[in-house]
Each structure stands twice: as structure tokens, then as C-alpha cells.
């Protein structure tokens, strides 16, 4: 057997979301002293706003990495900065439209901390008290200028020779700006001292920083700073914003006599070939313009590879640079790798490298392989109805349709399947290269460990012994259908007793072509009944049962709500209430139930009558033991030829729960 693919899925007991929460910031780029408004909107999946709902917003600030795309080989990380941030929590209720607004102001004290990320975690509680959360974030730029030091892998510089460091100055958008920086060169020295610890003495090495030089430097694009180390040791270059305590730094060592000349490009000394492309993505039929920057000149083998070798050619590298034009075809979809292997001529010996390697992924698209898919369905329907759904795809293609409660999909943030991007996602390079220099590219293989046995531990007895089919999930899959000559496929589904939003997801394929599409269908009756019950009951529990009655029509009405129960549950107090409900708004009734001292499955049914129609909401709920699995034992002595009764002591167990 050959494993083709695998897919993980989750099995859990949960309640689908009833509301959709959206959060949006008025500004996502802030400075100290500036503020941003967080707009919160909560809507019931079946249409009306989620009004008068409790919400909570927690605001957290953390450090964010700053790395402009054009200067990805520069280090912008700050050292010696304050990283403690206060956390804020704000609470309130949504208004009649399901909206709420909170304001956040960046403290003025956030100065010279680089880039920060402020996260807004917003939780809105639905009518049953269950939370639905969303997160949005804003970037905070605590300085106008960001300094970067080029990271070129050179850690060692020879004594009494010029060490060159490249600086860059950019704004928050990564654009080069001119500014004045304070540059220091620090030497880390270590002094050995005799110290007393308790009743004995020992030698300790204490680090001391010695400033070797400090200058004011105008920094722009690729500004070069030169320094000549005169004594061996551990050095650090620091770049400050004048007046700030934080800085960008780079460490280096200086000793020995070996060095290399710098020409047009700064390269690393580990034998890497840098490959730069003229574009990020290409269409089949276009030409890639590739620039190779190498650590030395020589003869270079350039290949194009996927899971096999597609093409190869040799290029002569002069002045440590080379360029090539490479034609792309449909064979290169979805991506192809350009690899370079550079071999140094034997007569060159100024640096201790003999070979260098480089790899670069090239993304290739062919848009004709994507099938456009559209779904035609009614936007708003009632429960317990029969619906026809039409899907438009490529003629003769195979189509599937799924219809699932969006409240279920929102729990796991499920995305509509996208077979085109799945099958044409970036693939790994599957060609293994071998040469005579294995120490340059040593392989490190990870080993997977296996688990031991005894994993079950009678877990089946430790789960809920009375599982209730409380949530009847709306989930439909059509199976595979074939579209007609016009690309049309028709499906029919039955909508059960349900209120909310159904996501319609269609997938199509034909040969090497794939596509997908989605649409939504709102399911709502004139009066929507929502019952708030706990996840389970224990024997003897008494609970209040709030019932939300949502009027989705444009007219006010009076709704009569009554409660009926089955199983080990009884109603305490009134079993019927009459509630006036305005147009496009909600009303609430309240009942009380008590669980009998038994375990089992109970049912709570809410019957509503209003707007000239009758509606109902039925919920199964389990009455389960208040504790987990317990075991009792007994013992005694029995003589030969006689019988003996052993008392185990189960009188305090619920009779229906013991085995």
C-alpha cells in the first residue's frame, strides 16, 4: 500500500456559535500620543443585531520585529530597551444595533522602543452567555527613524586592517531617509579578580565595556562606517538615535592576519550563492531574469529542478557576478527551483572556500488551470423548507456541494476548501545534490519517537456516561456530480429546524483544472426561539432557563412562550409567559427547572406562538453524575465449603449510575 495523503479532523462536544463578531480599528499605524477607535459589531447569524450583549476587550502590547522587505539582510533589532507594558481591560454592552466603540491611546512614555504591536482581544457574549472572540492589531512606531546594520556573516576581522560596516536609515514604511546617528565601538574586556564566596575564595571573570570611539554619522542608504581594530578581542558596534538608550548592535572579533578584499558585493564566508529574481511570481511563458552574487569567481553549474532535473547549463562567473535569462513553461507550474553550484579555480587560494551553493524558489502560475465557480441560491429562507441550489463551473467538470452551519465553521475558523491553491501550492525541492564537500552542508536528521502502550486507561468510563444529542448540526454533502455541457449542476437540500447562517461551499475539478466558490444562506423564521441551558445538569440542580424571542419581521407582535419537559426534569413555577416584542428586536421569557435525583437524558421544549404562527425549540440535555468515576471495594474471609457476603458500601450511589 502507498500512502497518498492524510487529513486531521477534530471530534469534540461543543455548541455552535450563535453570533458573528467583527472588530475594526480606525487606524492601524500609531505613534505615542495618538489614539485609535475600536469599532465592535455583533450580529446574530439569523439576521438581527445582537443588541444589549456583554462584551470585554483586553488590550495587550508586545514587541514586534521590524524588517523592511528591501533590507531583509539588515538587523534592526533594538537592545537595552524597556519591554514592560501594561495590560488594559474594558467592558460594556452593545447598543440596539449590536455596536460598541472603545478608544485606545498610546502612552507618551513609549519612546525609542522600536516597533510595537498592540493586540485587541474582543469577546462578545451571546444570549446564552457563551463567548465569541475576535482579535485585531495595530502597529505602534515609537520612533521616526529606524537604523539597520547589514548582516553579512563576517564575524572576524584582521588586526590593523579596515573593518567596514554598512548602515541604513529608514522610516516606518521602509523608505530610506537621511538622519544623524550616534555610533559607538565598544570593546568587551574581561578582568580576573579574586572574590570571596562564603568561607572560600575563587577567581571570577568580570566583563567590562571600554568605549573605543564615538562619532556622529550622517546615515542614509548603504552608509559605510570604517573602523580599524588595533588590539585583538571582542568588539561591538552600536548605533543610537541621539538621546536614546536603546541601540542596534553588531558584534565582531578581531585577531590573526588573514583577511579578504571587498569588491562590489558583500558576501558571506560560508560558501553561499545569493540568487536575486526580477519578480516574485511569473506566468508560464515568461522569462526569469536571475542575478547571481557569488563569494568568488569561477565556473558555475545552474540547474532548474522540481522532483527531477529539468535543465542545466554552465556559466562563467567573472567579478563575482553573473546573470541568466531562464524560460518558464507549464512544466514549471506551480514552482521550480534554480540551483547554483560554484567551483573555484585551482589557482585561486586567497580565501578558504572551494565550492559555494545557492537555491532560489520561482513561483509559476497558469491561470487557465483555475475553474471559476459560482453558487446561485436564495439569500434568506425559512426553516423546514426544501431548497434548490445551482452551481456554475466548467462544462463537463465534476462538482461537489457542501452546506454547513456557519456557527460550526466559525468555532474552528474553517476556510472554504480551495483545491486550486492546494494542488498548486509551493512544493519542496525533491532533488538531492551530492558533491565532495559534505562538511560544508552536513545533514541533520530528526528521529521520530514512538509512544508507549497503556494509553486507554479505561477512558471510556471517564467520559460523560449520558451523552445527549443536544446539537443537531446542519451539515450536508452532495457527493460527486458531473456538470452538464454548460457547466451547470443542480442540488436539492432540506433545511431542518434551524436558525442561523449556512455556508454553501462548492468544489470543481476537471483534469489539471481546479476551482471553488462559496455563498451564504440565512435561515430565520418570523419568530426565532433561542433557549439558554447549561451544558449538562447534575441530579438535584435547579436552573433558570432564559428564552430569547427574536422578531425578524417589520411588525411588532406579542409572543406566547411555554415550556415542556421530559425525562428526569420538572418545571418549577409558571410554565407560560406572554412577551411583547417590537419589530426587529428581542424579548425574553424566563422559566425554572429542577433535575430529579436520577441520571439520564432529559428534553426541554419551548413552544412559541406569535405573528399568526407557531414555533418551537427542543434541546436534549444530559443529567449526569456530579463526580467522575469512583470505585468501591470490600473484603472478608471465607472458609472452605461455605459462602460469605461482602458489603461494598454503595448505598450513597445513585442507583442508575452503579455497575
Buried (B, 14 or more C-beta within 10 A) or exposed (E): EEEEEEEEEEEEEBBBBBBBBBBEBEEEEBBBEBEBEBBBBBBBBBBBBBBBBBBBBBBBBEBBEBBBEEBEBBBBBBEEBEEEBEEBEBEBEBEEEBBBEBEBEBEEEBBBBBBBBBEBBBBBBBBBEBBBEBEBBBBBBBBEBBBBBBBBEBEEBBBEEEBBBBBBBBBBEBEBBEBEBBBBBBBEEEEEEEEEEEEEEEEEEEEEEEEBEEEEBEBEBEBEBEBEBEEEBBBBBBBBBEEBEBBBBBEBEBBEEEBBEEEEEBBBBEBBBBBEBEEEEBEBEBEBEBEBBBBBBBEBBBBBBBEEEBEEEEBEBEEBBBEBEBEBEEEBBBBBBBBBBBBBEEEEEEBEBBBBBBBBBBBBBBEEBBBEBBBEBEEEBBBEEEBEBBBBBBEEBBBBBBBBBBBBBBBEEEEBBBBBEEBBEEBEBEEEEEEEBEEBEEEEEEEEEEEEEEEEEEEEEEEEBBEBEBBEEBEBEBEEBEBEEEBBBBBEBEBEBBBBBBBBBBBBBBEEBBBBBBBBBBBBBBBBBBBBBEBBBBBEBEBEBBBBBBBBBEEEBEBBBBBBBEBBBEBEEEBEBEBEBEEBBBBBBBBBBBBBEBBBBBBBBBBBBBBEEEBEBBBBBBBBBEEEEEEEEEEEEEEEEEEEEEEEEEEEBBEBBEE
